[in-house]
Amino acid sequence: MPVFYGAIVACMVAQVVVLYQELPLFQSTVLPMSIALIAAVRMVWWRRRRQRPFTEEQAAAELARSSGILLASTAVIIAVDLGAIFSVSADARTFLLIEAFGCTMVGVYCMMHLRYVPYVMAAMLLSVVVVTSSIFDTVGFAGIAIAIGSLLAAMLSTMRGYYRDFQSMTRAVRESQALSLENLRLAGLDVLTDLPNRRRFFQDLQALCVADPHGENKLAVGVADLDGFKPINDTHGHAVGDRLLKQVACRLLSIFPQGRFYRIGGDEFAFIINVSDAPREVVAISDRLIQLASQPFMIGDLMVRVGCSVGVCIYPDSADAAELLYERADYALFHAKRSGRGCSRIFNAEDEQQLRRHGAIEQAFLGADIEKEFYPVYQPIVSSENGEIRVLECLARWNSPSLGTVSPGEFIPILENSGLIWTLTPMLLSRALRDATAWPEHTRLAFNLSAVELGSSERARDLIDILRSSDFPPERVEFELTETAVIRDFEQTSKCLSLLKSAGVKISLDDFGTGYSNLNQIHKLPLDKIKIDQAFVRSLAPNDSRRTIISLIISMCRELKLSCVVEGVETEDQYALLADLGCEQMQGYLFSRPVEAANTLPLFTRTAPHAGRSGQPTDFCR
């Protein structure tokens, strides 16, 4: 556009110079300079707007308007030239024809992407040439008419080819844009459930935080995790698991009509909703979500049940950034699951303190001298028949220079969740194997493994290498794993346990009864022992229904030819009740608290606990 209007300005100035002495002032100067002024204004207008972004609708409107202006300008210029051509000399007529042809050529070239404008401009010029040729019947004008007509035809033919190429390019750009938009949509979509995915979740959350930096509108950012999905997926296959996730997504999506619901990975979902009365609304939504997820699902002819736990963080009360909101919602979810599953939790000030504490523990561990700060202690597992120590279980302890004594209940879950536990395991196992060489030959060493150690065959081989490099026989080692480690990846865990079994070690399932493993899974694992969680023993009374559960587990172990240990035995009454139920081995403060390696040998000289006051620990454990 600017080039075309610049050419018109130049032509009008040239016309003034040529015709100044042959025509009246108005016709020779005022009209051409008026056209030049209008063209100059349009040229400046377009130059200023050439970098401005246009929508497709705005661009179409501007081009349509410009087409009208261009054609009107061409008509005016031709009319001016046609009016002057009859009053000037032959040389001036030739100039006017060349000028008109030149402006038309520039117009055709510059406007080639406007479909009809070049053709209309060419038709106008040819009309002038035909009229002048018929009036001035000379060989020169006839030759000029033929030349102009031929050149215009050739130029229009070329421009037509360019326009077809331009149309093809435009279609290609549209198709490319459509494909890009579809790819962008798919990049933010979970292909299984058709819900927005993790990437879209963080994009939307970040956009909402940026749009409301002062937190005038509260947002509830929640993370929901299915309870019991893993066993269903492992037992019935991934096809059933996938169909279950689709049904869960459809069901839960129905309670978020004004919010956003996402699948962010595995059996984990997330939501973002606007709330005014945060605690009340969040609790109501979470309870509804948990209720819907807990109702039975029909997968073909199979009926399955899962639960749901929810963690929520409120913007801007507890966090003001997308990543922080998710991390704190996930932390609240972690505590909801630890509280018994099937419940919800809103991140609060207490969680904030704990989160800072966890961060401090993790940082202290990263800078810790593992060999100096960590050490093993040992708690015996005894025979209920004669009080003989059968096994000593290795437990980790930590004295941090900066934090003091850190409870294993604190640092073990943190190290497991962060994957740092493997940094500690080799040192602790090597030291335990050295300590165990001083024990009687019939005594075994029990060592706890997390999901990290059982997450890859490479880790299992590293454990075997540590065993083989020690002087303690692998046949006297028991590796204990929790049900949580089993359900995280049953197939990989089973593979790793088989590798460890091939080295001669025994395998125990710890904290049985508190997780989600089922009898089918237990049957498939290469187990040698089951440890009943202390929750079944705490405050156990003669008429307690938990006695029946313990009795059933003991009977199951006998049928499966597995050893059975009951944890958490603290009183003589508990000891007597469990002995009557046929429990072979026990562990708890009644027999001994965890002791350091130097104090393990005196344990072997003690006899079975003698009668104390009913319900009270005996002197043996004080």
C-alpha positions as CSV (number, residue, x, y, z in Angstrom):
1,M,0.0,0.0,0.0
2,P,2.6,2.6,0.9
3,V,4.6,1.8,-2.3
4,F,1.5,2.3,-4.5
5,Y,0.5,5.6,-2.9
6,G,4.1,6.8,-3.2
7,A,4.1,6.1,-6.9
8,I,0.8,8.1,-7.3
9,V,2.4,11.0,-5.4
10,A,5.4,10.9,-7.8
11,C,3.2,10.7,-10.9
12,M,1.0,13.7,-9.8
13,V,4.1,15.8,-9.1
14,A,5.5,14.9,-12.6
15,Q,2.1,15.8,-14.2
16,V,2.2,19.2,-12.6
17,V,5.7,19.8,-14.0
18,V,4.7,18.7,-17.6
19,L,1.3,20.3,-17.8
20,Y,1.8,23.5,-15.9
21,Q,2.1,25.6,-19.0
22,E,-0.5,23.8,-21.1
23,L,-3.6,23.8,-18.8
24,P,-5.3,26.2,-16.5
25,L,-4.0,26.3,-12.9
26,F,-6.9,24.3,-11.4
27,Q,-6.6,21.5,-14.0
28,S,-2.8,21.4,-14.2
29,T,-1.9,21.9,-10.5
30,V,-4.9,21.9,-8.0
31,L,-6.4,18.6,-9.1
32,P,-3.1,16.6,-9.3
33,M,-1.7,18.1,-6.1
34,S,-5.0,17.3,-4.3
35,I,-4.7,13.7,-5.5
36,A,-1.1,13.6,-4.4
37,L,-2.0,15.0,-0.9
38,I,-4.7,12.3,-0.4
39,A,-2.2,9.6,-1.6
40,A,0.5,10.9,0.7
41,V,-1.9,10.8,3.7
42,R,-2.9,7.2,2.9
43,M,0.8,6.3,2.4
44,V,1.7,7.6,5.9
45,W,-1.5,6.0,7.4
46,W,-0.5,2.6,6.1
47,R,3.2,2.9,7.1
48,R,2.1,3.6,10.7
49,R,-0.2,0.7,10.8
50,R,1.9,-1.9,9.0
51,Q,3.3,-3.4,12.2
52,R,0.0,-3.3,14.0
53,P,-1.5,-6.8,14.6
54,F,-4.8,-7.4,12.9
55,T,-7.3,-10.1,13.5
56,E,-8.5,-11.9,10.4
57,E,-11.8,-10.0,10.5
58,Q,-10.1,-6.6,10.9
59,A,-7.7,-7.4,8.1
60,A,-10.5,-8.4,5.7
61,A,-12.4,-5.1,6.6
62,E,-9.3,-2.9,6.0
63,L,-8.6,-4.6,2.7
64,A,-12.2,-4.2,1.5
65,R,-12.1,-0.5,2.4
66,S,-8.7,-0.1,0.7
67,S,-10.0,-1.8,-2.4
68,G,-12.8,0.8,-2.7
69,I,-10.4,3.7,-2.1
70,L,-7.9,2.3,-4.7
71,L,-10.5,1.9,-7.4
72,A,-12.0,5.3,-6.7
73,S,-8.5,6.8,-6.8
74,T,-7.8,5.1,-10.1
75,A,-11.1,6.3,-11.6
76,V,-10.4,9.9,-10.5
77,I,-6.8,9.8,-11.9
78,I,-8.1,8.4,-15.2
79,A,-10.9,11.0,-15.4
80,V,-8.4,13.8,-14.7
81,D,-6.0,12.4,-17.4
82,L,-8.9,11.9,-19.8
83,G,-10.1,15.4,-19.3
84,A,-6.6,16.9,-19.9
85,I,-5.7,14.7,-22.9
86,F,-7.8,16.6,-25.4
87,S,-6.3,20.1,-24.5
88,V,-2.6,19.3,-24.6
89,S,0.1,18.7,-27.2
90,A,0.9,15.4,-28.7
91,D,4.0,15.0,-26.4
92,A,1.8,15.7,-23.4
93,R,-0.8,13.1,-24.5
94,T,2.0,10.6,-24.8
95,F,3.1,11.4,-21.3
96,L,-0.4,11.1,-19.9
97,L,-0.8,7.6,-21.5
98,I,2.6,6.5,-20.1
99,E,1.7,8.0,-16.7
100,A,-1.6,6.2,-16.6
101,F,0.0,2.9,-17.7
102,G,2.8,3.3,-15.2
103,C,0.3,3.9,-12.3
104,T,-1.8,0.9,-13.4
105,M,1.3,-1.4,-13.6
106,V,2.4,-0.3,-10.1
107,G,-1.2,-0.9,-8.9
108,V,-1.5,-4.3,-10.5
109,Y,1.8,-5.4,-9.0
110,C,1.2,-3.9,-5.5
111,M,-2.4,-5.2,-5.3
112,M,-1.9,-8.6,-6.8
113,H,-3.3,-10.2,-3.6
114,L,-6.6,-8.3,-3.9
115,R,-8.5,-10.5,-6.2
116,Y,-10.5,-8.1,-8.4
117,V,-8.7,-4.7,-8.0
118,P,-5.9,-5.3,-10.6
119,Y,-8.4,-6.4,-13.2
120,V,-10.7,-3.4,-12.7
121,M,-7.7,-1.1,-12.8
122,A,-6.5,-2.7,-16.0
123,A,-10.0,-2.4,-17.5
124,M,-10.1,1.3,-16.7
125,L,-6.8,1.9,-18.4
126,L,-7.7,-0.1,-21.5
127,S,-10.9,2.0,-21.8
128,V,-8.8,5.2,-21.8
129,V,-6.4,3.7,-24.4
130,V,-9.3,2.6,-26.7
131,V,-11.0,6.0,-26.4
132,T,-7.9,8.0,-27.2
133,S,-6.9,5.6,-30.0
134,S,-10.3,6.0,-31.7
135,I,-10.3,9.8,-31.3
136,F,-6.7,10.4,-32.3
137,D,-6.5,8.1,-35.2
138,T,-2.7,7.9,-35.7
139,V,-0.3,5.1,-36.1
140,G,1.6,6.2,-32.9
141,F,-1.5,6.0,-30.7
142,A,-2.5,2.7,-32.3
143,G,0.9,1.3,-31.6
144,I,0.8,2.5,-28.0
145,A,-2.6,1.0,-27.5
146,I,-1.5,-2.4,-28.8
147,A,1.7,-2.3,-26.7
148,I,-0.2,-1.3,-23.5
149,G,-2.9,-3.9,-24.1
150,S,-0.3,-6.7,-24.7
151,L,1.8,-5.7,-21.6
152,L,-1.3,-5.5,-19.4
153,A,-2.5,-9.0,-20.6
154,A,0.9,-10.5,-19.9
155,M,1.1,-8.8,-16.5
156,L,-2.5,-9.9,-15.5
157,S,-1.7,-13.5,-16.6
158,T,1.4,-13.5,-14.4
159,M,-0.5,-11.9,-11.5
160,R,-3.2,-14.6,-11.8
161,G,-0.5,-17.3,-11.3
162,Y,0.8,-15.3,-8.3
163,Y,-2.7,-15.0,-6.9
164,R,-3.3,-18.8,-7.2
165,D,0.0,-19.4,-5.4
166,F,-1.1,-16.9,-2.7
167,Q,-4.4,-18.7,-2.3
168,S,-2.5,-22.1,-1.9
169,M,-0.2,-20.5,0.6
170,T,-3.2,-19.1,2.5
171,R,-4.9,-22.5,2.6
172,A,-1.7,-24.1,3.8
173,V,-1.3,-21.5,6.6
174,R,-4.9,-22.1,7.6
175,E,-4.4,-25.9,7.7
176,S,-1.2,-25.4,9.6
177,Q,-2.9,-23.2,12.1
178,A,-5.7,-25.6,12.5
179,L,-3.2,-28.5,13.0
180,S,-1.3,-26.4,15.5
181,L,-4.4,-25.6,17.5
182,E,-5.4,-29.3,17.4
183,N,-1.9,-30.3,18.6
184,L,-2.1,-27.7,21.3
185,R,-5.5,-29.0,22.4
186,L,-4.2,-32.6,22.4
187,A,-1.1,-31.6,24.3
188,G,-3.3,-30.4,27.1
189,L,-5.7,-33.4,27.0
190,D,-5.6,-36.7,28.7
191,V,-6.3,-39.2,25.9
192,L,-7.8,-41.8,28.2
193,T,-10.4,-39.7,30.0
194,D,-10.7,-36.7,27.7
195,L,-10.0,-34.5,30.7
196,P,-7.4,-31.7,30.7
197,N,-4.1,-33.1,31.7
198,R,-1.3,-32.2,34.1
199,R,0.2,-29.7,31.7
200,R,-3.1,-27.9,31.2
201,F,-3.7,-27.9,35.0
202,F,-0.6,-25.9,35.7
203,Q,-1.2,-23.6,32.7
204,D,-4.7,-22.8,33.9
205,L,-3.6,-22.4,37.5
206,Q,-0.8,-20.1,36.6
207,A,-3.1,-18.0,34.4
208,L,-5.6,-17.6,37.2
209,C,-2.9,-16.6,39.6
210,V,-1.5,-14.0,37.2
211,A,-5.0,-12.7,36.4
212,D,-5.7,-12.1,40.1
213,P,-2.4,-11.3,41.7
214,H,-4.0,-9.8,44.9
215,G,-6.2,-12.8,45.5
216,E,-9.5,-10.9,45.4
217,N,-11.2,-14.2,44.4
218,K,-10.4,-17.3,46.4
219,L,-9.5,-20.5,44.6
220,A,-9.6,-24.0,46.0
221,V,-6.9,-26.1,44.4
222,G,-7.5,-29.8,45.2
223,V,-5.7,-33.1,44.5
224,A,-7.8,-36.3,44.7
225,D,-6.3,-39.8,44.7
226,L,-8.2,-43.1,44.4
227,D,-7.8,-45.5,47.3
228,G,-7.5,-49.1,46.3
229,F,-7.1,-48.5,42.6
230,K,-3.7,-50.2,42.4
231,P,-4.9,-53.7,43.6
232,I,-7.8,-53.6,41.1
233,N,-5.4,-52.7,38.3
234,D,-3.0,-55.4,39.2
235,T,-5.6,-58.1,39.8
236,H,-8.0,-57.5,36.9
237,G,-5.6,-56.0,34.4
238,H,-5.0,-52.5,32.9
239,A,-8.0,-52.7,30.6
240,V,-10.3,-52.9,33.6
241,G,-8.2,-50.2,35.3
242,D,-8.6,-47.9,32.3
243,R,-12.3,-48.3,32.1
244,L,-12.6,-47.7,35.8
245,L,-10.7,-44.4,35.4
246,K,-13.0,-43.3,32.6
247,Q,-16.1,-44.0,34.8
248,V,-14.5,-42.2,37.7
249,A,-13.7,-39.2,35.5
250,C,-17.3,-39.0,34.2
251,R,-18.8,-39.4,37.7
252,L,-16.6,-36.8,39.4
253,L,-16.8,-34.3,36.6
254,S,-20.5,-34.0,37.3
255,I,-19.9,-32.0,40.5
256,F,-17.6,-29.4,38.9
257,P,-20.0,-27.5,36.6
258,Q,-18.4,-24.2,37.2
259,G,-14.9,-25.3,37.9
260,R,-12.1,-27.2,36.3
261,F,-11.3,-30.9,36.7
262,Y,-8.1,-32.6,35.5
263,R,-6.4,-36.0,35.4
264,I,-2.8,-35.3,36.4
265,G,-1.4,-38.8,36.3
266,G,-2.2,-42.4,37.2
267,D,-5.2,-42.5,39.5
268,E,-4.7,-38.9,40.6
269,F,-7.0,-36.0,39.7
270,A,-7.0,-32.3,40.4
271,F,-9.6,-29.5,40.5
272,I,-9.6,-25.7,40.6
273,I,-12.8,-24.0,41.7
274,N,-13.8,-20.5,42.8
275,V,-15.0,-20.4,46.4
276,S,-16.4,-17.6,48.7
277,D,-16.8,-19.5,52.0
278,A,-13.6,-21.5,51.6
279,P,-13.7,-24.1,54.4
280,R,-17.5,-24.8,54.2
281,E,-17.6,-25.1,50.4
282,V,-14.4,-27.1,50.1
283,V,-15.5,-29.6,52.7
284,A,-18.9,-30.0,51.0
285,I,-17.3,-30.5,47.6
286,S,-14.7,-32.9,48.9
287,D,-17.3,-35.0,50.8
288,R,-19.4,-35.1,47.6
289,L,-16.4,-36.2,45.6
290,I,-15.5,-38.9,48.1
291,Q,-19.1,-40.1,48.2
292,L,-19.3,-40.4,44.4
293,A,-16.0,-42.2,44.1
294,S,-16.9,-44.7,46.9
295,Q,-20.0,-45.9,45.1
296,P,-19.7,-49.2,43.2
297,F,-18.5,-49.2,39.6
298,M,-19.7,-51.8,37.0
299,I,-17.0,-52.8,34.5
300,G,-18.8,-55.2,32.3
301,D,-20.0,-57.9,34.6
302,L,-17.5,-57.0,37.2
303,M,-18.4,-54.8,40.2
304,V,-15.5,-53.0,41.8
305,R,-15.1,-50.4,44.6
306,V,-12.5,-47.8,45.2
307,G,-12.2,-45.0,47.7
308,C,-11.0,-41.4,47.4
309,S,-8.8,-39.1,49.5
310,V,-8.6,-35.3,48.9
311,G,-6.1,-32.6,49.7
312,V,-6.9,-29.0,49.2
313,C,-5.0,-25.7,49.3
314,I,-6.7,-22.3,49.3
315,Y,-5.4,-19.4,47.1
316,P,-4.2,-16.9,48.3
317,D,-4.6,-17.9,52.0
318,S,-2.1,-20.7,52.0
319,A,-0.1,-20.1,48.8
320,D,0.1,-17.6,45.9
321,A,1.9,-19.5,43.2
322,A,0.8,-22.4,41.0
323,E,3.6,-24.9,41.9
324,L,3.3,-24.0,45.6
325,L,-0.5,-24.5,45.6
326,Y,-0.1,-27.9,44.0
327,E,2.7,-29.0,46.4
328,R,0.6,-27.9,49.5
329,A,-2.5,-29.6,48.2
330,D,-0.5,-32.7,47.6
331,Y,0.9,-32.5,51.1
332,A,-2.6,-32.2,52.5
333,L,-3.6,-35.3,50.4
334,F,-0.6,-37.2,51.9
335,H,-1.9,-36.5,55.4
336,A,-5.5,-37.3,54.5
337,K,-4.4,-40.7,53.3
338,R,-2.3,-41.3,56.5
339,S,-5.4,-40.3,58.5
340,G,-7.2,-43.4,57.3
341,R,-8.1,-42.7,53.6
342,G,-11.5,-41.8,52.4
343,C,-11.3,-38.3,53.9
344,S,-10.2,-34.8,53.0
345,R,-7.9,-32.3,54.4
346,I,-7.4,-28.5,53.8
347,F,-3.8,-27.3,54.1
348,N,-3.5,-25.2,57.3
349,A,-1.0,-23.5,59.6
350,E,-0.1,-26.7,61.3
351,D,0.7,-28.3,57.9
352,E,2.8,-25.2,57.1
353,Q,4.9,-25.8,60.1
354,Q,5.3,-29.5,59.4
355,L,6.1,-28.8,55.7
356,R,8.9,-26.4,56.9
357,R,10.0,-29.1,59.3
358,H,10.1,-31.7,56.5
359,G,12.1,-29.2,54.3
360,A,14.6,-28.7,57.1
361,I,14.9,-32.5,57.6
362,E,15.5,-33.0,53.9
363,Q,18.1,-30.2,53.7
364,A,19.8,-31.5,56.9
365,F,20.0,-35.0,55.4
366,L,21.5,-33.7,52.1
367,G,24.3,-32.1,54.1
368,A,24.6,-34.9,56.6
369,D,27.7,-37.1,57.3
370,I,25.8,-40.4,56.9
371,E,28.5,-42.5,58.6
372,K,28.7,-40.4,61.7
373,E,25.1,-39.2,62.2
374,F,23.2,-42.4,61.4
375,Y,23.4,-45.7,63.3
376,P,21.4,-48.9,63.7
377,V,19.5,-50.1,66.8
378,Y,18.0,-53.6,67.2
379,Q,14.7,-54.9,68.6
380,P,14.2,-58.6,69.2
381,I,11.5,-60.9,67.9
382,V,11.1,-63.7,70.4
383,S,9.5,-67.1,70.5
384,S,6.3,-67.1,72.4
385,E,7.1,-70.6,73.6
386,N,10.4,-70.1,75.4
387,G,11.3,-66.5,75.0
388,E,14.2,-67.2,72.8
389,I,15.3,-64.4,70.5
390,R,14.8,-65.6,66.9
391,V,15.4,-62.3,65.1
392,L,16.8,-58.9,65.7
393,E,15.2,-56.2,63.6
394,C,17.5,-53.3,62.5
395,L,16.0,-49.9,62.9
396,A,17.6,-46.6,61.9
397,R,18.4,-43.7,64.2
398,W,19.6,-40.2,63.5
399,N,21.4,-37.6,65.6
400,S,21.7,-34.5,63.6
401,P,24.1,-31.7,64.6
402,S,21.6,-29.1,63.5
403,L,18.3,-30.7,64.4
404,G,19.2,-33.0,67.3
405,T,17.6,-36.4,67.5
406,V,15.2,-36.9,64.6
407,S,12.5,-39.5,65.0
408,P,12.5,-42.3,62.3
409,G,8.8,-41.7,62.1
410,E,9.7,-38.3,60.7
411,F,12.8,-38.9,58.5
412,I,12.0,-42.3,57.0
413,P,8.8,-41.3,55.2
414,I,10.5,-38.1,54.0
415,L,13.5,-40.0,52.6
416,E,11.2,-42.6,51.0
417,N,9.0,-40.0,49.3
418,S,12.0,-38.0,48.0
419,G,13.9,-41.2,46.9
420,L,16.8,-40.3,49.2
421,I,16.4,-43.5,51.3
422,W,18.8,-45.4,49.1
423,T,21.5,-43.0,50.2
424,L,21.1,-44.4,53.7
425,T,20.3,-48.0,53.0
426,P,23.8,-49.4,51.9
427,M,25.6,-47.9,54.9
428,L,22.9,-49.1,57.3
429,L,22.8,-52.6,55.9
430,S,26.6,-53.0,55.8
431,R,26.8,-51.9,59.4
432,A,24.0,-54.2,60.5
433,L,25.7,-57.2,58.8
434,R,28.9,-56.4,60.7
435,D,27.1,-56.1,64.0
436,A,25.2,-59.4,63.4
437,T,28.3,-61.4,63.1
438,A,28.6,-61.3,66.9
439,W,25.2,-62.8,67.5
440,P,24.5,-66.5,68.2
441,E,24.3,-68.6,65.0
442,H,20.6,-69.3,65.3
443,T,19.7,-65.6,65.3
444,R,18.6,-63.8,62.2
445,L,18.9,-60.2,61.1
446,A,15.7,-58.4,59.9
447,F,16.2,-55.3,57.7
448,N,13.4,-53.0,56.3
449,L,13.2,-52.2,52.6
450,S,11.2,-49.4,51.1
451,A,9.5,-49.1,47.7
452,V,12.6,-47.4,46.4
453,E,14.8,-50.4,47.0
454,L,12.2,-52.6,45.4
455,G,11.5,-50.3,42.5
456,S,14.2,-51.7,40.2
457,S,16.2,-54.9,39.7
458,E,19.4,-52.9,39.8
459,R,18.7,-51.9,43.4
460,A,18.0,-55.5,44.3
461,R,21.3,-56.6,42.7
462,D,23.1,-53.9,44.7
463,L,21.6,-55.3,47.9
464,I,22.8,-58.8,46.9
465,D,26.3,-57.5,46.3
466,I,26.3,-55.9,49.8
467,L,25.2,-59.3,51.3
468,R,27.9,-61.2,49.5
469,S,30.6,-58.8,50.4
470,S,29.9,-59.3,54.1
471,D,30.8,-62.1,56.5
472,F,27.2,-62.7,57.6
473,P,25.4,-65.5,55.8
474,P,22.5,-64.3,53.5
475,E,20.5,-67.3,54.7
476,R,20.3,-65.5,58.2
477,V,18.9,-62.3,56.7
478,E,15.3,-61.3,56.5
479,F,14.2,-58.4,54.3
480,E,10.9,-56.8,55.5
481,L,8.7,-54.8,53.1
482,T,5.4,-53.0,53.8
483,E,2.1,-53.4,52.0
484,T,2.6,-49.9,50.6
485,A,5.7,-51.1,48.8
486,V,3.8,-54.0,47.4
487,I,0.8,-52.1,46.0
488,R,3.0,-49.4,44.4
489,D,4.2,-51.7,41.6
490,F,3.3,-55.3,42.3
491,E,5.0,-56.8,39.3
492,Q,8.3,-55.0,39.8
493,T,8.3,-55.7,43.6
494,S,7.7,-59.4,42.9
495,K,10.6,-59.5,40.5
496,C,12.9,-57.8,42.9
497,L,11.9,-60.2,45.8
498,S,12.5,-63.2,43.6
499,L,16.0,-61.9,42.9
500,L,16.6,-61.5,46.7
501,K,15.2,-64.9,47.4
502,S,17.7,-66.4,44.9
503,A,20.5,-65.0,47.1
504,G,19.1,-67.1,50.0
505,V,17.4,-64.4,52.1
506,K,13.9,-64.7,53.7
507,I,11.1,-62.2,52.9
508,S,8.7,-60.8,55.5
509,L,5.5,-58.7,54.9
510,D,5.5,-56.0,57.6
511,D,2.5,-54.1,59.0
512,F,0.0,-56.6,57.6
513,G,-3.6,-55.5,57.8
514,T,-3.1,-51.8,57.4
515,G,-2.7,-51.6,53.6
516,Y,-4.4,-52.9,50.5
517,S,-2.7,-56.1,49.6
518,N,-5.1,-59.0,49.1
519,L,-4.7,-62.8,49.5
520,N,-4.2,-63.3,45.8
521,Q,-1.2,-60.9,46.0
522,I,0.2,-62.6,49.1
523,H,-0.1,-66.0,47.4
524,K,2.0,-64.7,44.4
525,L,4.8,-63.1,46.5
526,P,7.8,-65.3,47.6
527,L,7.0,-64.7,51.3
528,D,8.3,-66.5,54.4
529,K,6.8,-64.5,57.2
530,I,3.9,-62.1,57.9
531,K,4.0,-59.5,60.7
532,I,0.6,-58.4,62.1
533,D,0.5,-54.7,62.6
534,Q,0.6,-53.4,66.2
535,A,-2.8,-51.6,65.6
536,F,-4.5,-55.0,66.2
537,V,-2.7,-55.5,69.5
538,R,-3.0,-52.0,71.1
539,S,-5.4,-52.1,74.0
540,L,-6.4,-55.7,73.1
541,A,-8.9,-57.2,75.5
542,P,-10.2,-60.8,76.0
543,N,-13.6,-60.0,74.3
544,D,-12.2,-57.8,71.6
545,S,-13.3,-58.6,68.1
546,R,-9.7,-58.0,67.0
547,R,-8.8,-61.4,68.6
548,T,-10.9,-63.1,65.8
549,I,-9.0,-61.2,63.1
550,I,-5.6,-62.1,64.6
551,S,-6.7,-65.7,64.9
552,L,-7.8,-65.8,61.3
553,I,-4.5,-64.3,60.1
554,I,-2.5,-66.9,62.2
555,S,-4.6,-69.7,60.7
556,M,-4.0,-68.3,57.2
557,C,-0.3,-68.3,57.9
558,R,-0.4,-71.9,59.0
559,E,-2.2,-72.9,55.8
560,L,0.3,-71.0,53.6
561,K,3.2,-72.4,55.7
562,L,4.3,-68.9,56.6
563,S,5.7,-67.8,60.0
564,C,3.7,-65.2,61.9
565,V,4.8,-62.4,64.1
566,V,2.6,-60.0,66.2
567,E,4.0,-56.6,66.7
568,G,3.4,-54.1,69.6
569,V,3.2,-56.5,72.5
570,E,3.6,-54.4,75.7
571,T,1.8,-56.1,78.5
572,E,1.6,-59.6,80.1
573,D,-2.1,-59.7,79.3
574,Q,-1.5,-59.2,75.7
575,Y,1.2,-61.8,75.8
576,A,-1.1,-64.3,77.3
577,L,-4.0,-63.6,74.9
578,L,-1.7,-63.9,71.9
579,A,-0.1,-67.1,73.2
580,D,-3.6,-68.7,73.6
581,L,-4.3,-67.8,70.0
582,G,-1.3,-69.8,68.9
583,C,1.0,-66.9,68.0
584,E,4.5,-68.3,67.4
585,Q,6.6,-65.1,67.6
586,M,6.1,-61.7,69.2
587,Q,7.8,-58.3,69.2
588,G,7.3,-55.3,71.5
589,Y,8.4,-53.3,74.5
590,L,7.4,-56.2,76.8
591,F,10.6,-58.0,75.6
592,S,12.9,-55.1,74.8
593,R,13.1,-51.6,73.4
594,P,15.4,-51.1,70.5
595,V,19.0,-51.1,71.7
596,E,22.4,-50.3,70.1
597,A,24.7,-53.0,68.8
598,A,26.8,-53.0,72.0
599,N,23.8,-53.9,74.1
600,T,22.4,-56.7,72.0
601,L,24.5,-59.5,73.5
602,P,23.0,-59.2,77.0
603,L,19.6,-59.7,75.5
604,F,20.5,-63.3,74.7
605,T,21.0,-64.1,78.4
606,R,17.5,-63.1,79.4
607,T,14.7,-65.6,79.8
608,A,11.0,-65.3,78.9
609,P,9.1,-62.5,80.6
610,H,7.8,-63.5,84.0
611,A,4.5,-62.7,85.5
612,G,4.0,-59.1,86.4
613,R,1.0,-57.1,87.5
614,S,-1.9,-57.7,85.2
615,G,-1.9,-55.3,82.2
616,Q,1.4,-53.7,83.2
617,P,4.9,-54.1,81.6
618,T,7.2,-56.3,83.5
619,D,10.6,-55.4,84.9
620,F,12.1,-57.2,81.9
621,C,11.4,-54.3,79.6
622,R,11.9,-51.3,81.9
